[in-house]
């Protein structure tokens, strides 16, 4: 079983590729996260957890979901992360969750994907995106081969020098950089409510035909990048900047190695 969380589609794509090649169930964590209740899963095959890297760890919402969920059947868990280029010390925190729950940590692998944190960075142009996805597809096939052999995943993006800084960078990022206060809408807003539908926290309400952001936010970029009219801005930093949304569907031929 593949369980994934995705903000702008990169991780959704990776999860669907893995699910297609392994011919297993693929479930969106968002469907369970928003309920806030303890969830029980059952799978005879190993679990594969896919999520993006936020400041060198899995998002806190995902880590919390894993901690409060029960996993029956197989006790083996693989982790696959999408990121721009670095995974920090994410694997160590995920292994701690597995150890606490009596699960077998079967390794962690990072897969570079197009940059989507448009609050700080410009997303790559179309040609560069195509190149990144070609490389990602190759990485994903390699990951599937490793899982199929029952071997432990290894992270090609592992940078030991960065790991000690994760415990500093991650809390600083969520404390100093992550806030919903700067989100706003322009006159292009139609009040369609899509932003409220995709918010993993369920923190966006439609009031008087316009979205209102609550305090809970983790900068997943679902609302701003998924707005069909491009009506959402984050202060001045996103004005004139391209949005990024991965709508790709898996179409990969797999050869077992």
N, C-alpha and C positions, 0 to 999 in steps of 0.2 A: 504494500500500500504506500502510495506517495501522498504526503500531506504538505501543502505549500501555503505560504503567505506571499503576496505580491502587491506592490504599490502601483507601478506603471506597466507591468506586464513582463518584465525580464524573467522573473522567477516563475511566473505562470508558464511561460514558454519552456523554460528548462525542465520544469516538473512534467509538462505534457510530453516532451521529448522522451524523458526517462520512462514515463508511464506507457507510452506507445511502444517503445523498444522492448520493455520488460513485460508488456501485456498485463499490466496490473491497474488497480483502481487509482484514480487521482482525485483527491478531495481538497477543496479550498478551505483553509483554516478560518477564513473570515466568516464562513457560515456558522462556525462554532464559537469563535472568539467573542462575537458581539453579544452572545447570550450570557457570557460571564459565568456559566455553570460548568461543573466538572463533567468531562466527556469521556466515554469509554469507547475504545477502538479494539477491533479484533482483526488480526491478519496472520495467516499461516506463514507467509513470506516475510522477510525482514522489512521493517519500516524504513522509509526514506523521507527525511524531513528537509524541505527546501525553503530557504528564506534569503532575503537580501542582507548585506552587511551594513549596519548603521554604526559608524564610529568604532569599527573593529570588533563588533559583537553582533549577534542576532538582535533584532529589535526587542525591547523589553516586553512588549505585548506577546511576542512569540515565545520568549523564554518563560513567561508566566503561564501561558497556555500549556506548554509542555510539562511544567511542574505540577499543574493541577489536573492533568489528563491521565487516564489509565490506559495502558497498552497491554492487551492480552494476546495470547497465541505466541508468536515469535517474540523473543526478548532481545533480538538484534536490531540496532538502529544505526543507519547511515545518515550523514548530514552533508548536504550540498548547498553551497552559498553562492549567490551572484553578487558581484561587486565591480567597481571600476578597475581596481588593480591590487588591493591589499585586503587581507582578512584579519590582521592583527592577532589577537589571542582568543578569537571566538571559539576555537576548538576546545580549549581548556575549560571554558565555562559550560559548554555543552556536555563535556565528559562528566563534569561535576553533577549535572542534572541526571545523567544516566546512572552514575554511581549511587546517587541518593535514591533513585527509583528501582534499583536492582536490575537495570537494563545493561546490555552489553554494547559498549561504544565501538562501532565498527569503522570509525574513521570519519574524516572530514575533508572535503575538497572544495576549493574556490574556483569559480568560472567567471572570467572577465566578461562583462557585458557593457553596452553603451551607457555612458554617464547619464543619469536622470535627475540628479539633485540640482534642479534649475535655480534654486534660491541662491546658490553660490557659483554654479558652473554652466557653461553653454553645452547643450547636448551636441554630439558629433553630427556632422553632415551625413547625408544619405549614403554616399560611397564608403565613408569610413564605417558607418553602421553595418553595411553589408560585409565588409572585411571582418569586423568584430564577430558577427554572427557566424561566419564561416569558421573562424577559429573556435568559437564556442561550441559549434556542432561537433567538431573534432574532439574537444575536451569531454563533451557529454557522452559521446560514443565510448571513449576510453573509460569513463566512470561506470557506464553500464556494463562494460566488459569485466571490470573489477568486481562489481556487485554480483554479476552472474557466476563468477568463479568462487564467490564466497570469501573473497580476500578483503583485507582492510584497506580503506581509502587513504591516500596520502595527498597532502595539499601541496601542489606545485608552487603556490603563492606564499608558502610559509617563509616569513622573514623574522628570524629569531630576534633580531635587534629591536623590532617594533613591539614585541610581545609585552615587555615590562611597562610600556607606556599606555597600554590599553586601559589599565585601571585608573589612569589619569585623564586620558583623552575622552573616554566614553562618558563619564559623569560631567565633565566640563561641557561637552557638546550638548548633552540634554539639558544641562542647567543654564547655559549661556546662550545657546543658539536656537534651541527648539522652542517655539512659541507659536500660538495661533493668532496672536494680537495683530500682526501685520497683514493678515489675509483680508482682502476686500474685493468687491465686485465693481465692474464698470457698467456703463449703460448698455453693453452688449448682453447683459444677463437677462435671460427669459424666465427665470424662476422654475426651470424644468425639474430641479431637485436631484439631478444626478449626483452632485457633490455629496448630498446627504446620504444617498444610497450607497456610495462606495466608501465612505469614511469608516475605517475599521473600529474606531471607538464609538461610532454612532453619535459623534459630538457636534454634528452640523444640523441645525434646524432651519426650516424655511419659515420665515416670519414676514408677513406682508409681501410675499412674492419674491423675497430675497434671502439668501443664505446668511445665517448667523453662526459664527464659530464659537463653540464652547472652549473651556480651558484645556481639555485633554487633546493632545496632538503629538504625533511623533515624526512629522514631516515626511510622510510616506509619498507625498506628491500626487496621491490619487485624485484629489479634488482639482488641483490647479492644472494638472496635465490631462485630466479626463474631461474637462469642461468642453462641451461640444461647440461652444461659441467663442472660446478663449476669453471669457469674461472675468476670470479670476486673476488677481495680481497679488504679489507678496511685497508690500511696500513699493519701493521704486526699483528693486533689484531685478525683477522679472519683466519689467516693461520693455517691449521690443525683442524679448528673447524667445527663441523657438521653444515650443513644448515638446515633450517626448512621451510617446505612448507606443508600446510594442503590441501590435495586433497580429504578429506572425503566428502561423500554425505549423506544427511539426510536419516535415516532409523529408525524412532521412532514411536512407537504406543502411541497414545495420549488418555488419559481418562479424560474427563471433570470433574473438581471438583468445 
